[in-house]
Amino acid sequence: MVSIFVHMGQINLEKTLTGYLAPKDFEADLKIELGLMGIEILSQHGRLFICAGEAQDVVFAQDTWLRVEILPYTSINHAAELLKSKARRWSHYSINNHRRAELILDKVPSAKIKRYDFLEEIPKTTIGCFALLSEAEMILTPETTCPLPFGEIEFNEDKINPPSRAYLKLWELFTLYGYKPEAGMKTIDVGSCPGGWTWVLQTVGTNVVSVDKAPLDPKIAALPNIEFKQESAFGLRPQHVGHLDWFFSDIICYPDKLLELVNRWRESGLVDNFACTIKFQKPTDFETLFKFKAIPGSRVVHLSCNKHEVTWINTKESK
Ligand SMILES: C[S@@+](CC[C@H](N)C(=O)[O-])C[C@H]1O[C@@H](n2cnc3c(N)ncnc32)[C@H](O)[C@@H]1O
């Protein structure tokens, strides 16, 4: 892997360093976002950007490396001892000397890589992550923000029931991020076809108003507790739907149109919580992304299964 050092040899190791790991193929977006946020990039190693300063909330960071250190090591055993002194569980992000790094990883407790079931408990203990820069120097974090390696989750998928793979976004949001409506709640799913999200919302026991211009998959439409409205979500009046515990949207539209839609529902005062996919064309509309982020109580994340899109969450508790 090619590493780019912006000021190689001048990284001031006294400084607080933070690492931001881009989702696969989104290095360019992460780089732009870091620039827009005024975060100084010191070096880039593939998807990993080492930056000056304390960790900030960066959307195109799939995972964030806290308190990054760059340390010399003399042998595999020495590296393993260093790691063991700094964290309980480790994962390896490969930059250089891959084989050597794997031998080091064999000598320390490692973070389990496995597929999860929907709503399975995620380990709570933090993990460290390291990478070898050379035969004599390693970079490490004793703690990443996500308890799963590289901020990614893989599921034991349901290949039978959901009509599209979009359901994985809600599985991730509910399982890894812990945002989930309770059984008996009223939810709306706009831009719902063919029905993956509506299926998830129905399986967790909510009463779903499902809205799309296109028809729902008949298998999903036949399930109980789903009221399907075949119309444009932009014409729907909040007052005609009434109070909602959760507003979900995976609608295909420009980010500024989604912001308008969301603002209409926020201003109605009828919705407690939101989770919406913001879908981008090229180039990424950072201006609107930052407007979503600025809404009080908001969090914007790039889910493992988000492609050129991110997920905006706004909950009653976080306001
Ligand atoms: C990515 S798909 C949604 C996939 C869905 N979440 C699932 O799990 O199967 C986006 C949907 O947005 C719908 N859409 C686009 N414009 C719309 C509008 N004005 N009103 C309602 N739905 C719309 C499309 O018909 C399409 O079904």
The ligand as a Tripos MOL2 file, in Angstrom:
@<TRIPOS>MOLECULE
LIG
   27    29     1     0     0
SMALL
NO_CHARGES

@<TRIPOS>ATOM
      1 C1        -33.7440    2.8370   -2.7090 C.3       1 LIG1
      2 S1        -35.4350    2.6140   -3.0080 S.3       1 LIG1
      3 C2        -35.9900    2.1930   -1.3930 C.3       1 LIG1
      4 C3        -35.6800    0.8070   -0.9740 C.3       1 LIG1
      5 C4        -36.4450    0.4130    0.2620 C.3       1 LIG1
      6 N1        -35.9790    1.1360    1.4360 N.3       1 LIG1
      7 C5        -36.3590   -1.0580    0.5730 C.2       1 LIG1
      8 O1        -35.8980   -1.4060    1.6640 O.co2     1 LIG1
      9 O2        -36.7770   -1.8840   -0.2490 O.co2     1 LIG1
     10 C6        -36.0000    4.2420   -3.2220 C.3       1 LIG1
     11 C7        -37.4710    4.3790   -3.4490 C.3       1 LIG1
     12 O3        -37.8100    5.7720   -3.4520 O.3       1 LIG1
     13 C8        -38.9960    5.8490   -4.2110 C.3       1 LIG1
     14 N2        -39.3500    7.2390   -4.5270 N.ar      1 LIG1
     15 C9        -38.7220    8.1240   -5.3440 C.ar      1 LIG1
     16 N3        -39.3960    9.3030   -5.3730 N.ar      1 LIG1
     17 C10       -40.4740    9.1480   -4.5470 C.ar      1 LIG1
     18 C11       -41.5440   10.0050   -4.1410 C.ar      1 LIG1
     19 N4        -41.6470   11.2580   -4.6100 N.pl3     1 LIG1
     20 N5        -42.4400    9.5250   -3.2680 N.ar      1 LIG1
     21 C12       -42.3710    8.2620   -2.7940 C.ar      1 LIG1
     22 N6        -41.3760    7.4120   -3.1450 N.ar      1 LIG1
     23 C13       -40.4510    7.8420   -4.0110 C.ar      1 LIG1
     24 C14       -38.7130    4.9910   -5.4170 C.3       1 LIG1
     25 O4        -39.9300    4.6160   -6.0580 O.3       1 LIG1
     26 C15       -37.9740    3.8210   -4.7740 C.3       1 LIG1
     27 O5        -38.8600    2.7510   -4.5460 O.3       1 LIG1
@<TRIPOS>BOND
     1     1     2 1
     2     2     3 1
     3     2    10 1
     4     3     4 1
     5     4     5 1
     6     5     6 1
     7     5     7 1
     8     7     8 2
     9     7     9 1
    10    10    11 1
    11    11    12 1
    12    11    26 1
    13    12    13 1
    14    13    14 1
    15    13    24 1
    16    14    15 ar
    17    14    23 ar
    18    15    16 ar
    19    16    17 ar
    20    17    18 ar
    21    17    23 ar
    22    18    19 1
    23    18    20 ar
    24    20    21 ar
    25    21    22 ar
    26    22    23 ar
    27    24    25 1
    28    24    26 1
    29    26    27 1
@<TRIPOS>SUBSTRUCTURE
     1 LIG1         1 GROUP 0 **** ****
